[in-house]
Amino acid sequence: MQGLEDPRGAPLSTADPSNLEALERAHALALGFQGDPIAEIDRALARDPDFVMGWLFKAGMLTQAMETRIYEPMVAALEAAEALADKANERERGHMAAVRAWVEGDFTRACERWDRVLIDHPRDLLALQLAHLSDVLLGDVASQRDRVARVLPEWHEGVPGYGWVLGFYAFGLEENRDFGRAEEMGRRAVALNPKDAYAIHAVAHVHEMTGRQAGGIWWMTSRRDDWAAGNFANHLWWHLALFHLDVGEIDRVLEIYDERLRGGPGAEGKYQELDSAALLWRLWLYGHDLGVRWTELADKWAPAATDSLYAFNDVHAMMTFVADGRDDLAERVLTAAERHVRRGHDDNVAMTREVGLPFCRAQQAFAEGRYEEAVERLLPIRCQTQRLGGSHAQRDVIALTLIEAALRAGRYRLARALINERVALKPTSPQNWRLLGRARQGAGDQDGARKARARATSLFSQPLQNAPAE
Ligand SMILES: [Fe+2]
């Protein structure tokens, strides 16, 4: 039986148009961070259990959850696809090999397998999406840009889904500090689809990295209706909160946390917990009283204390445990991570050994007032933190922890050097100048401290809410 092609020309073994329609609907939901793509494809699979690409879509999407509670459905979907290997086409077998590699913990080989599919089918939007998102999870910064660049010339506005590809490219360019082109690509994607949350997010990252807090607040709030109802909203609220945090609007940061991240509809799941921990830790570093928020969040993270599936999750779990004084849970994270490093064989071993464990131990030292130890644990890894995965903006929490530990340890000259580096990259950040003021003060440079504080105040006092976009 002749198989179908999707609207981009990627071949499927199924000949049933309703399967293709269901896959397109489910994929559109996933790309747009809307609804429940898995439930959508499950309905098609219940109707036709021989729908190979349906199983592969489900298994592929579940790889991105990075949670043990997702592991069994992911493996079951892959095995259902593999049982149909004889009916599958070569593209589908490529997806099978990729997800199989992922299940075996070889995330890098999974990306390479998806890339093989893309070499033959550069308009395979699913392979591109899964490999791109995996590049972010793995911290493969160059591939976040170049994997998209390899296929982009084969796309144009007439190909359905082109905007999503521009959004991927925008993020990849931004992470490689090509901010001008990143913003151009992101804005083009948003012009094609104002509800493209991933492209909105890429442009938010450009604002974050270039210290355009006022523009960032405007960018996010002026199109809030386009992103705030989707499944990416928690992370986008986190980004908005970062802009407010930088300029010192702590009440607004807490308002966003309490109203958007702390609880309520949609505030469930690992990604919400990651963003919540990342925001509270930044506030905590600067000495803000967070009340019972840590306790609530540590309770949510508690079941993950022995997961050690993904170092990026571990470090965020650890933040909540040490900040809330949950020593038993913190020890469990360390024990599980150490055991994983000794016995594991997957890509997460290196991520844990090189960045995850040192940062977890540094957090524990910091929380217990052993600031000098926290400094010494973080200094050797500060230039390799991309191995943890995530974005520059997310991993900045490591740099901020190191600086705060250095300040509290009285290592003012070290702190000054580290902050000088930040100010050079982002001179419009009031937060950077506030930190520099503290370091200079500690180092005995009273005049320099006064100037840094004055700079922070002058940047902070600029009107933000009504600032023009650019
Ligand atoms: Fe982000």
Boltz pocket constraint, residues with backbone or C-beta under 6 A from the ligand:
constraints:
  - pocket:
      binder: B
      contacts: [[A, 201], [A, 205], [A, 235], [A, 239], [A, 391], [A, 393]]
      max_distance: 6.0
